Amino acid sequence: MVPKQGSERRNILRLAAISTTIYEQSTAHYFESQRPTGSIQSELLERYRLQTTGGLKYLDSASELIDTNPFNSATISAVIALEYVQLVYPELKAKLIAPSLSAIALKLSAQPCFEKTRPL
């Protein structure tokens, strides 16, 4: 799932960390948007949007590394990040922000190891 050493290890770990940050910022955006009217901090919503968008764009630009081996931590984390954003933050239109990553996610969605993780 993660190479033992070298630049490939650093790349995989960096992409997995960016994916994790996307989950966090998408979740933060969701909860901030659920606050009572008058309590929502629009500057926080914008910050979360920019961070999520930036993360998705970065993962999309690294799609060659993500698509190389579908069973490493970077690929699994990136696909889950994309799908999570689509679930909790649909107005962001993640597929348009990260078209290459979306194509990878679509290709892998038919794999049993990904398919079995879908909620019923």
Summary of the structure (lengths in Angstrom):
residues: 120
radius of gyration: 15.0
end to end distance: 26.6
largest distance: 49.8
contacts: 347
relative contact order: 0.15
helix: 77%
strand: 0%
